[in-house]
Amino acid sequence: MPAKSVLILSNDRFLPTSKTSEMLAAACRRLGIPVLVRDGADARYLGALLEQVDNTAYTEEAAAIIKTKFQGLILAFEVDTVLSLDVQWLFVPGLFTENPEIQHIHSLWFDDMRSWARANYMFAGCREQFQDHVRHPKVSHYFYGRGLAEEGKLLGMESSHLSYLAAPHDYLQLNHPCEIRDRVAFIGNPGFREPPPSMLLNAMRDGAEIDELRKLSGDILIHSQFTKKDDWLREEPSVQEFLQVAIQARVQFPYRAALEILQLAAAHYPKAFDYLNRRGEILDATMLVKLVNRCDRPAVILRLYRQGLVDVYSNEQEWVPYDVKALPSVLIPQLPRYYQKYAVHLNAANALRDATANEKLFEIAACGRVSLNLHSPDVAACYGPQEVGLANSLAELEAQARELLSHPEQAMAMGKRARVRTSREHLWEHRLKVILGA
């Protein structure tokens, strides 16, 4: 049945990352669905603080107060559906899963599973029974990448669906002038916050191609201490070879989901996979495999930056290790103006997500501008080569950038086609029609 009234649970609404919650709320309203947006950050952090105090009576009293507050909201607004980024709904055990008024809980996954499985800002009983909560029959999960979906299945999330991200309808109505046509723009951080080893940095500076960087990253991982933990080697020696095989496979197939690769390798190393899974460390292993792609984003930016072709907007300190001088960060409300300020944008996914069709892909397109991307199945499933740039190498991506900067009218035409495609297929309303049955 279609949702009657939706409660959207945001991450901290005072942070810029809450923009997606507001976009989802606007999409619900456009679909004619009553919507209420609430922030669960205070409740989550309260749970973490009370856990440190270790006073069961205080914890139970606080949880009861929070339940009463949300029950009042649910009844007053006749809420029957919860829509949540990641598992923002999971901060008090049973708050929504045991509430008879709530029929459906939809988790839209943006973050990686590993970080949430270890999150400590919840009330007691949430983290300890994390898998039980996310497997509840009321809960459905939506992932914007195949890798994320595979991780969900590993945790027993049977109601899992692939659902790409999207753009807000409002971006289609904006027409800020295109002021810069001789440089491309990149808005964002390097992806993996910890700088790569010096060998990788030097290789990027020397102009190494993307496949060379992935191979070098894999070699570094194979010889690192991460694949040679003492307890792993002592208790199940096959783990080391298992991880080496998986890392080498990721180098060869950079867009195969990390967990899928581990599961394929498990056919030859079943004891290693079972050992890591029993210890709750299989998601740590997926992280190692994903790190093969850790240079994908910074290598794209650095290649064009060293040619004087790109303006980078970000926290300046994050790009210092790459010798990139970033311009000041763009605030969320200013994003569409900056998207439309440039004729061409670089777009590169965060390797840790195992998903390449990120929000910027759709937002840039909704603003009528073209983005240049490394060719991946997820991006190619959403847009074609007449709408976005799809490159199989850094050299090809640089050539595309130079071509579009030399012919800005071609770039604007591609952006226009991408905007039309977005208006037909890639708005948040399109996603929510499926999720909410609207």
C-alpha positions in Angstrom: 0.0 0.0 0.0 1.2 3.6 -0.7 2.6 5.5 2.3 0.0 7.5 4.2 2.3 9.9 6.0 6.1 9.8 6.1 8.6 10.5 8.9 12.0 11.3 7.5 14.8 10.7 10.0 17.8 12.9 9.2 21.3 12.9 10.3 22.3 16.1 12.2 20.1 18.8 10.5 22.6 21.5 11.5 25.3 19.9 9.3 25.5 20.3 5.5 25.0 16.5 5.1 21.4 17.0 6.0 20.7 18.3 2.5 19.5 14.9 1.2 16.9 14.7 3.9 15.5 18.1 2.8 15.5 16.9 -0.8 13.6 13.8 0.1 11.1 15.8 2.0 10.5 18.1 -1.0 10.1 15.1 -3.3 7.5 13.6 -0.9 5.5 16.9 -1.0 5.7 16.9 -4.8 4.2 13.4 -4.7 1.4 14.7 -2.4 2.6 12.7 0.6 2.5 14.4 4.0 6.0 14.4 5.5 7.7 15.3 8.7 11.5 15.7 9.1 13.1 15.0 12.5 16.7 14.8 13.7 17.7 11.8 15.7 21.3 13.1 16.4 20.6 14.2 20.0 19.0 10.9 20.9 21.8 8.9 19.4 24.5 10.8 21.2 22.5 10.7 24.5 22.5 6.9 24.1 26.3 6.9 23.8 26.8 9.1 26.8 24.5 7.0 29.0 26.4 3.9 28.0 29.5 5.5 29.4 27.7 6.3 32.7 26.6 2.7 32.9 23.4 3.4 34.8 20.6 1.1 33.6 17.9 3.1 35.3 18.9 6.3 33.7 19.2 4.6 30.3 15.8 3.0 30.5 14.2 6.3 31.6 15.8 8.2 28.8 14.7 5.6 26.2 11.2 5.7 27.6 11.0 9.5 27.2 12.3 9.4 23.6 9.8 6.7 22.8 6.9 8.7 24.2 8.0 11.8 22.3 8.2 9.9 19.0 4.9 8.1 19.7 3.2 11.4 20.1 4.6 12.6 16.7 3.5 9.3 15.0 0.0 9.6 16.3 -0.4 13.3 15.7 0.7 13.1 12.1 -0.7 9.6 11.4 2.8 8.4 10.4 2.8 4.9 8.9 6.2 5.0 7.1 9.7 5.9 8.2 12.2 7.0 5.6 15.8 7.1 6.9 19.3 7.8 5.7 21.3 4.7 6.5 19.9 3.4 9.8 19.2 6.8 11.4 16.0 5.1 12.8 18.1 2.8 14.9 18.9 4.6 18.2 16.4 3.2 20.7 15.6 -0.6 20.5 12.1 -1.2 19.2 11.2 2.5 18.8 9.8 2.0 15.3 10.0 -1.8 14.7 7.7 -2.5 17.7 5.3 0.4 17.1 2.0 -0.9 15.6 1.4 2.3 13.8 4.6 2.0 11.7 4.1 -0.4 8.8 7.3 0.2 6.8 10.8 1.4 7.5 12.9 2.3 4.5 16.7 2.6 4.9 18.5 4.5 2.1 22.1 3.6 2.5 24.7 6.2 1.8 27.5 5.2 4.2 29.4 1.9 4.2 28.0 -1.0 6.3 31.2 -1.4 8.3 31.0 2.0 10.0 27.4 1.5 11.0 27.9 -2.0 12.3 30.4 -0.5 14.7 28.6 2.7 15.5 28.6 3.5 19.2 26.1 6.4 19.3 23.0 4.3 20.0 21.2 3.1 23.1 22.3 -0.2 24.6 20.8 -3.1 22.6 21.0 -1.4 19.2 24.7 -2.1 18.4 24.7 -5.5 20.2 21.8 -6.7 18.1 22.5 -4.7 15.0 21.9 -7.5 12.6 18.6 -8.5 14.2 17.3 -5.0 14.0 18.3 -4.5 10.3 16.8 -7.9 9.4 13.4 -7.0 10.9 10.5 -7.8 8.5 9.3 -4.1 8.6 12.6 -2.9 7.2 13.6 -2.6 3.6 17.1 -1.5 2.4 18.0 0.5 -0.7 21.6 0.7 -1.9 23.0 2.9 -4.6 25.8 0.5 -5.5 26.1 -3.2 -6.1 28.9 -3.5 -3.5 26.8 -2.0 -0.8 24.0 -4.3 -1.7 26.2 -7.3 -1.4 27.3 -6.2 2.1 23.7 -5.9 3.1 22.9 -9.4 1.9 25.9 -10.7 3.9 24.2 -9.3 7.1 21.0 -11.1 6.2 19.1 -8.1 4.8 16.7 -10.0 2.7 14.6 -7.1 1.6 17.5 -5.3 -0.3 17.2 -3.3 -3.5 19.4 -1.5 -5.8 18.3 2.1 -6.0 20.5 4.8 -7.5 20.8 8.2 -6.0 19.1 11.2 -7.7 18.7 15.0 -8.0 16.2 17.4 -6.6 13.5 18.8 -8.9 14.4 22.4 -8.0 17.8 22.1 -9.8 15.9 21.7 -13.1 14.5 25.2 -12.7 17.8 27.0 -12.1 19.6 28.9 -14.8 22.7 30.6 -13.4 25.1 31.9 -16.0 28.0 29.7 -17.2 31.0 32.0 -16.5 34.0 29.6 -16.8 34.6 27.6 -19.9 38.4 27.3 -20.0 38.7 25.2 -16.8 36.8 22.3 -15.3 35.7 22.2 -11.7 35.9 19.6 -9.0 34.0 20.1 -5.7 34.9 17.6 -3.0 37.5 15.9 -0.9 40.1 13.3 -1.9 37.7 10.5 -0.9 39.8 8.4 1.5 40.8 10.9 4.2 44.1 9.3 5.1 46.8 10.2 2.5 48.1 7.3 0.5 51.7 5.9 0.9 54.5 8.0 -0.6 55.0 5.4 -3.4 51.4 6.0 -4.6 51.7 9.8 -4.2 55.0 9.8 -6.2 53.4 7.6 -8.9 50.5 10.0 -9.3 52.8 12.9 -9.5 54.8 11.1 -12.2 51.7 10.6 -14.3 51.0 6.9 -13.7 47.9 5.6 -15.4 44.9 4.5 -13.3 45.5 0.7 -13.9 49.1 1.2 -12.8 48.0 3.0 -9.7 45.5 0.2 -8.8 48.2 -2.5 -9.3 50.7 -0.5 -7.2 48.0 0.0 -4.5 47.3 -3.8 -4.6 51.0 -4.6 -4.2 51.3 -2.3 -1.2 48.3 -3.9 0.4 49.5 -7.4 -0.2 52.8 -6.7 1.6 51.3 -4.6 4.3 50.7 -5.6 7.9 46.9 -5.6 7.3 47.1 -8.9 5.5 49.5 -10.3 8.1 47.8 -9.9 11.4 49.4 -12.2 14.0 46.1 -13.7 15.2 45.0 -14.4 11.6 48.3 -16.1 10.7 48.3 -18.1 14.0 44.6 -19.2 13.9 43.9 -19.5 10.2 47.1 -19.2 8.0 45.1 -19.4 4.7 43.7 -15.9 5.4 46.8 -14.2 4.0 46.7 -16.0 0.7 42.9 -15.6 0.5 43.3 -11.8 0.9 46.1 -11.7 -1.6 44.0 -13.5 -4.2 41.1 -11.1 -3.6 43.2 -8.0 -3.9 44.8 -9.2 -7.1 41.3 -9.9 -8.5 40.2 -6.4 -7.6 43.1 -5.0 -9.5 42.0 -7.0 -12.6 38.3 -6.2 -12.1 38.2 -2.8 -10.4 34.4 -2.4 -10.5 33.5 -5.9 -9.1 32.1 -5.5 -5.7 34.7 -6.2 -3.0 32.4 -8.6 -1.1 31.5 -10.4 -4.3 35.3 -11.0 -5.0 35.8 -12.3 -1.5 32.9 -14.7 -1.9 34.3 -16.0 -5.2 37.7 -16.4 -3.5 36.0 -18.3 -0.7 35.3 -21.2 -3.1 39.1 -21.9 -2.9 39.7 -20.6 0.6 36.5 -21.5 2.5 38.2 -21.7 5.9 39.6 -18.2 5.5 36.2 -16.7 4.7 34.4 -18.6 7.5 37.1 -17.6 9.9 36.8 -13.8 9.1 33.1 -14.0 9.0 32.8 -15.7 12.5 35.1 -13.1 13.9 33.0 -10.3 12.5 36.0 -9.1 10.4 34.8 -9.9 6.9 33.8 -6.2 6.4 37.4 -5.3 7.4 38.5 -7.6 4.6 36.2 -5.8 2.1 37.8 -2.5 3.1 41.2 -3.9 2.2 39.9 -4.9 -1.2 38.3 -1.5 -1.8 41.6 0.2 -1.1 42.9 -1.0 -4.4 40.8 1.9 -5.9 41.9 4.5 -3.3 43.7 6.6 -5.9 40.8 6.7 -8.4 39.5 10.1 -7.2 42.7 11.9 -6.4 44.5 10.6 -9.5 41.8 12.1 -11.7 42.0 15.5 -10.0 45.8 15.6 -9.8 46.2 14.7 -13.5 44.2 17.7 -14.6 45.4 20.0 -11.8 49.1 19.5 -12.9 48.0 20.6 -16.4 46.3 23.7 -15.0 42.9 22.5 -16.2 40.9 22.2 -13.0 39.7 24.4 -10.1 39.4 22.3 -6.9 36.9 23.5 -4.2 37.4 21.8 -0.8 38.9 22.0 2.6 42.4 23.1 1.7 44.2 20.9 4.2 42.7 17.7 2.8 44.5 18.3 -0.5 47.8 19.4 0.9 49.4 15.9 0.6 48.6 15.9 -3.1 50.2 19.4 -3.7 46.8 20.7 -4.7 45.9 24.2 -3.6 42.1 24.0 -3.1 39.8 27.0 -3.3 37.4 27.5 -0.3 34.7 24.9 0.2 31.4 25.4 -1.5 28.5 25.6 0.9 25.5 23.3 0.2 23.1 26.2 -0.8 25.7 27.4 -3.2 26.2 24.1 -5.0 23.8 24.6 -7.9 25.3 28.1 -8.7 28.8 26.6 -8.8 27.6 23.6 -10.8 26.2 26.1 -13.4 29.2 28.5 -13.2 31.4 25.9 -15.0 30.7 24.3 -18.3 32.5 21.1 -17.4 33.0 19.2 -14.1 35.1 16.3 -12.9 33.2 13.6 -11.0 34.9 10.8 -9.1 33.5 8.3 -6.7 34.7 7.6 -3.1 36.4 4.2 -3.4 35.2 3.2 0.1 31.5 3.2 -1.0 32.0 0.5 -3.7 29.4 2.6 -5.7 30.3 5.0 -8.5 27.0 6.7 -9.3 27.2 9.4 -6.6 24.9 12.3 -5.9 27.1 14.8 -7.8 26.6 12.8 -11.0 22.9 13.5 -10.9 23.0 17.0 -9.4 25.5 18.3 -12.1 23.3 16.8 -14.8 20.2 18.3 -13.3 21.9 21.7 -13.5 22.5 21.2 -17.2 26.2 20.7 -17.1 28.4 17.8 -18.2 30.5 15.7 -15.8 33.6 13.7 -16.8 33.8 10.2 -15.1 35.9 7.1 -15.2 33.8 4.5 -17.1 32.0 2.2 -14.7 28.9 0.1 -15.0 26.9 2.2 -12.5 27.6 5.5 -14.2 27.0 4.0 -17.7 23.7 2.5 -16.5 22.4 6.0 -15.7 23.8 8.2 -18.5 25.2 7.6 -22.0 28.3 9.0 -23.7 26.2 11.8 -25.3 25.3 13.0 -21.8 28.4 12.5 -19.7 32.1 11.9 -20.3 33.1 8.2 -19.8 36.8 7.5 -19.9 38.7 4.3 -19.5 42.0 5.9 -18.6 43.3 9.2 -17.2 44.8 10.1 -20.6 41.4 9.6 -22.2 39.7 11.7 -19.5 42.2 14.5 -20.0 41.6 14.4 -23.7 37.9 14.6 -23.2 38.4 17.6 -20.9 40.6 19.4 -23.4 38.1 18.7 -26.2 35.2 20.1 -24.3 37.1 23.1 -23.1 38.0 23.8 -26.7 34.4 23.4 -27.7 32.3 24.7 -24.8 29.2 24.6 -27.0 29.6 20.8 -27.2 29.9 20.6 -23.4 26.7 22.7 -23.0 24.8 20.5 -25.4 25.8 17.4 -23.5 24.8 19.0 -20.3 21.4 19.9 -21.8 20.8 16.3 -22.8 21.9 15.1 -19.4 19.4 17.5 -17.8 16.6 16.1 -20.0 17.5 12.5 -19.0 17.5 13.5 -15.4 14.1 15.1 -15.6 12.7 11.9 -17.0 14.5 9.3 -14.9 16.7 10.6 -12.1 14.8 12.8 -9.7 14.1 11.9 -6.1 10.5 11.7 -7.0 11.3 8.8 -9.4 13.0 6.9 -6.6 10.4 7.6 -4.0 7.5 6.5 -6.3 9.1 3.0 -6.2 10.1 3.0 -2.6 6.9 4.4 -1.1 4.5 2.9 -3.7 3.2 6.4 -4.6 
